[in-house]
């Protein structure tokens, strides 16, 4: 497919999801799973991978079918495609680890309404070829999983003194229980968003300074 | 069928396990439309209404799917039915009460992708609630959503008058506020069990 006036190369397509348009820290999409299952690094990673898989598969299918889907019913079609893959993921997780399935609970099913996936299907996969859609899905999915892992790691280290279930500190460590509780999710995410804002601000300032000097 | 009394289900869904602040469901509209008090109340009303309708639908679907022994179709049929119900409700309201339709405006279609609605349908199925319990659960969850949204809008309206550093403005500030609200709601734990 001919690129439509954009000079994005394949690598750009992949990288934008990781940093510049990170779905969690910059676009603030798909917040529900981000906050709900990031209380341990393991849950967060599992959720990130599950979302990555659903995003990838639905982007491929939507992109492959984009010429056959009538415009009026596209949203309903996208949702059905996504729901199919989510059902697959749910049964796979149940087969691999029952503990994990219990820990994630209804939030596996709730991947269906993750606005990130529907957003990518609508904004990208329905307009671009399969190759580009795969790269876009991988970039966004990895960016999402990375963000989830960041949150999960911080919350688990502070709230339980461990990482992936491995104890990090000696007995004297007082668990900061609030970080595991729902409110900790909000605070941790706020902290990461702040960090991202600050970095972006510094970058913007450096760029303007560079332009003025030139 | 679970044997929880109705009042306990209501208090539980509304305060103790508030959908927004404890389960993190419906965060997108919570962060998006909590800027103004007026829109917040309207959105709350719309969500509560759709929750009630879709909860009743989900109860029916679940009974049907159990009867034909096809639980793997649950998720797909839930989301399809909820999406079409919202559409139907929208058309119905437009016909019957144009005033209410204008008041709800863009919020009705947006509710389709609100995870609180699907979450409610899934939770009530997992808990095995009976019909009346489902209705009360939906009302409680809707009320809880509205309470959280209205409280948040009140806080944000006040904060508009304060001066905050540039970096904190926007999402980060809203998230911190939500965190504090969540801490406050933790105080309800232990109420009703």
Interface residues (C-beta under 8 A of the other chain):
Chain A: X28 X29 X31 X32 X33 X35 X36 X75 X76 X79 X80 X83 X84 X86 X87 X90 X91 X105 X106 X109 X110 X112 X113 X114 X115 X118 X178 X181 X182 X183 X184 X185 X186 X187 X189 X190 X193 X194 X197 X198 X201
Chain B: X21 X22 X23 X24 X25 X26 X27 X28 X31 X72 X75 X76 X79 X80 X83 X84 X113 X114 X115 X118 X119 X122 X123 X126 X166 X167 X168 X170 X171 X172 X173 X175 X176 X178 X179 X180 X182 X183 X186
